[in-house]
Amino acid sequence: MQKINLDRSWEYLELGFVNVLNLTSSEYEWKKVDLPHDAVIEKERSELNPSGAGEGYTAGCSLYYKKELILDEQWQGKNLILEFEGVMGIAEVFVNGRLVAKHFNGYTSFLVDITKHVKFDDKNIIIVRVENTHKPSSRWYAGCGIYRHVWLHIGGKVYIKPWHLHVQTRAIENETAILEIRAVVVNSVNEKVKGVIKFDVFSKEEKLILSSEERFLIGKSEEKVIAKTLELKPFKYWDIEDPYLYKIQATIVCDESIEDSASTLFGVRTIEVNPNEGFKLNGKPLKLKGGCIHHDNGPLGSASYDRAEERKVELLKASGFNAVRLAHNPFAPAFLDACDRLGMLVIEEFFDVWHAGKVSFDYHLFFDKYWEEDLESTIMRDYNHPSIIMWSIGNEITWGVGVDVDDDSGYSIYSWCERLAKKVKSLDSSRLVTAALCAIPDDYKRLFAIIEEGNYVIRMLKQEADVIEDKWGEFSEKFSRFLDVVGYNYKVDRYEYDRYKYPDRIICGTETYPYTLFKNWKQTIENSNVIGDFVWTAIDYLGEAGLGRVSIEADDLKSFCGSYPWFLANCGDIDICGEKRPQSYYRDVVWGNRKDPYIVILPPQVYGKKLYFKPWAWEPVERSYTFPGCEGMAIAIHVYANADEVELFVNGRSLGRKEAGTITQFKTVYDTIYEPGVVEAVAYKDGREIGRDRIETTGKPAALKLFADREIISSSYGDLCYIKIMAVDKNGREVPYADNRIVVEVEGVGELVALGSSNPLSTEPFVSRERRLYKGHALAIVKSIGKEGEIKLEVLADGLDGAQTLIKCI
């Protein structure tokens, strides 16, 4: 089917329930908006909002969207289907005043056939009502609105159903890829139709390399699966290092004229697991260096721009990740497209809840009735993505339900696990099925304990093995009957024990704490049946506010999340602006991606104090040697290094060599006195220098400096440019403590869509053009508006020299 984007020229208003037939009256003042749109990110946060810390103290919304659609006369007699990639909230779709669809899952895409509801002699009015006022409705920031793309599919009287042109690699034999092509063809007329469907395969370079056709006869108003087996020789594998993509185009010809066509990208790759070799991609063992991420795009809220989704994958790849777990819901197609192009493996997850909820108004209210529809639509939509290696049927679904009951009532979690797993396999037998299992009450005699490491106090769950009554073992064993891979959340200490107790079990660390990375990765490497480690989280996110907070007061950590004005989870390797945090550089060292050592410093303001932090937090070290007014105070200098020894120099004076590498878990600490100047670390292996790192004290902030991620972007509507804003001293060096207020102005063929920082406690709105720097940084995001030309962005600040940059739109 022809596919047309409908993102432009919508209107919206925030309003309680009304009769949609009354919305055309002049009493309502509609606001113009282009999609994608998240209304919540525009609203003020408040500690009084019932969404609470989970959703970042954000407001709920009740919205109406309206679009006038004039149809081309050439489309008369054709089939018209709307595709909504995602509407956050309970959605109702009206066409010309008639309710034509409802949808209850904010993360799954849905199709609406509007063929019989439109007119060609006048404009058509599409209204979408979005209800998301009942709070809390999520455990993290969700947003509200039509936050992903909307499309119009146009097909002939016989057409290929959207999302239903699939390619599967059945086998690799004698350097030949055996491909099974399946297309669901729909006959919309009241008579039998004869035709031919032609399949053309194109290389990445868009060269036709394979062609075949199949004749068909389809009955009146019938849906029919047409399958064809093709042999591709020679072929190239899709791999994380060389993500080679083919394109297949299917064309329906009836009465010697083209009736419909569809195309999709696909990759040729094989996946398998076994307890002795773990996970294998294209026959080669591979450990998954993974991270979990939520769906939001930081300062953009939940608005899903293609470039925002692509940038997330670029950031992950640049930080050494080869796999990502989509927590805890399907993501936008643009994100998966980027994973395909850039070579990122994906665990796509369907649900955070099943029939029992985790917050008052989450998806559990609708699960029983709609789980099958949502699961099926996700698999059908995403079937061809070679990046997807596993379907996860659920995350920590034991919350609020008993795990001891295993009966035929229909509400046993084991019954649901079996039901979901079998449904997935019936739709896609080519991928692995997993579920992320969490801790359960009384497993291992669990208790909330305090673990002290020097001056650090980590409130986390301590586990004391009780092999006499191993409830976790019994619980996980019942689940594993239906899973190809068993997901362990925060159960690293079980890996070795379960490897011997359950020798056929394949394990994946679907969530682990960042602070225990050394142990996580060591256990992953040493146990062949553990296929990978997924940190919570790879990229920081909105909501679950203060999950990764640190405090000098023990009482501050009694609650799961932080009190207002906390907004960010504050636990990601990468912050919401795309900057690597210290734990990310530590990961580089542990994973062997960084040769040079890396210096971070525990500031004098917190040195020597008892620090309390949640297990998702990282010690509050900084990449800074600039602490005005703290001369003569004690500090701790941490050096991350994969070496035998490191040597630290302060202003050219050696503080001696110390052990490094695995014996210190790649962290070496020097306690010293802060004196402004230069700190340098040298790493040695076998007595020879293998790398060094250096930081120095900088002066007062004197100017701003801008760094655009791209100097040229597309003039097509909605492309983005990310501009890092940094305070520098008179010598052009970054000033990490600067907190000046900045103002951003944009001229030309673009507009400012967000201005943010990674300050987890800020109450400043992302939609403002003013903001304070946080640790010397801010981030501006500008959007192309559909015209060629230039975008000029200028940033001013009190007491600092301003800066400007030009971005070309072509």
Sequence and secondary structure as in RCSB ss.txt:
>XXXX:A:sequence
MQKINLDRSWEYLELGFVNVLNLTSSEYEWKKVDLPHDAVIEKERSELNPSGAGEGYTAGCSLYYKKELILDEQW
QGKNLILEFEGVMGIAEVFVNGRLVAKHFNGYTSFLVDITKHVKFDDKNIIIVRVENTHKPSSRWYAGCGIYRHV
WLHIGGKVYIKPWHLHVQTRAIENETAILEIRAVVVNSVNEKVKGVIKFDVFSKEEKLILSSEERFLIGKSEEKV
IAKTLELKPFKYWDIEDPYLYKIQATIVCDESIEDSASTLFGVRTIEVNPNEGFKLNGKPLKLKGGCIHHDNGPL
GSASYDRAEERKVELLKASGFNAVRLAHNPFAPAFLDACDRLGMLVIEEFFDVWHAGKVSFDYHLFFDKYWEEDL
ESTIMRDYNHPSIIMWSIGNEITWGVGVDVDDDSGYSIYSWCERLAKKVKSLDSSRLVTAALCAIPDDYKRLFAI
IEEGNYVIRMLKQEADVIEDKWGEFSEKFSRFLDVVGYNYKVDRYEYDRYKYPDRIICGTETYPYTLFKNWKQTI
ENSNVIGDFVWTAIDYLGEAGLGRVSIEADDLKSFCGSYPWFLANCGDIDICGEKRPQSYYRDVVWGNRKDPYIV
ILPPQVYGKKLYFKPWAWEPVERSYTFPGCEGMAIAIHVYANADEVELFVNGRSLGRKEAGTITQFKTVYDTIYE
PGVVEAVAYKDGREIGRDRIETTGKPAALKLFADREIISSSYGDLCYIKIMAVDKNGREVPYADNRIVVEVEGVG
ELVALGSSNPLSTEPFVSRERRLYKGHALAIVKSIGKEGEIKLEVLADGLDGAQTLIKCI
>XXXX:A:secstr
 EEEE  SSEEEEE  S  GGGTTSTTS  EEE SS  SGGGS   TT TTTTTTTT   EEEEEEEEE   GGG
TTSEEEEEES  BSEEEEEETTEEEEEE  TTS EEEE GGG  SSS EEEEEEEEE SS   SS    B  S E
EEEEE SEEEEEEEEEEEEEEEETTEEEEEEEEEEEE SSS EEEEEEEEEE TT  EEEEEEEEEEE TT EEE
EEEEEEE S  BB SSSB  EEEEEEEEETTEEEEEEEEEE B  EEEETTTEEEETTEE  EEEEEE S  GGG
TT   HHHHHHHHHHHHHTT  EEEE SS   HHHHHHHHHHT EEEEE  S SSS SSTTSTHHHHHHHHHHHH
HHHHHHHTT TTEEEEEEEESTTTTS SS  SSSS  HHHHHHHHHHHHHHH SSSEEEEEE   TTTTS EEEE
EEETTEEEEEEE    TTS HHHHHHHHHHTS SEEEEES GGGHHHHHHHSTT  EEEEEE STTHHHHHHHHH
H TTEEEEEES SB  BSSTTTT EES GGGGSSSS  TT  B    SB TTS B HHHHHHHHHTT   S EEE
EE TTTTTS EEE TT     BS    TT TT EEEEEEE  SSEEEEEETTEEEEEEE GGGGTTEEEEEEE  
SSEEEEEEEETTEEEEEEEEE      EEEEEES SEE SSTT EEEEEEEEE TTS B TT   EEEEEEEESE
EEEEEE   TT    TTSSEEE BTTEEEEEEEE S  EEEEEEEEETTEEEEEEEEEE 
